[in-house]
Amino acid sequence: MGSKLFKKKEFKILLLGISKSGKISILENLNQDKNIDPLNYFIIWTYKTPERLRGVMKTIYSNVDGTIFVVDSSDLDKIEDGAEELAKLSAEFNNLVILVMANKQDLKEALPSDKVSEKLGMN
């Protein structure tokens, strides 16, 4: 019975973000855990998505179990770009549950997470 209770579940997570937001660093940190092979579980997509690829996104979103939107909290311009993309994403896929990760909080110029939320229009 115990083996059924703790059976490993396969899942796919879509990791999104503006370029240089830290998506690869997140995967590298996950790769430190010998029980997780990030490439088996994560799909990486860098925004800004050209309009011609928006149709492909519908297929991708329908085949993932979760979505993480990564934003560089130390770069105001990229936060603004992220807000634009997040608004498009929310409008196109209103049933999509998204975890927003305010990355690079360790940098002195990083905005606190509540300010990042505000800039992303999440209040």
Disulfide bonds with the S-S distance in Angstrom:
none
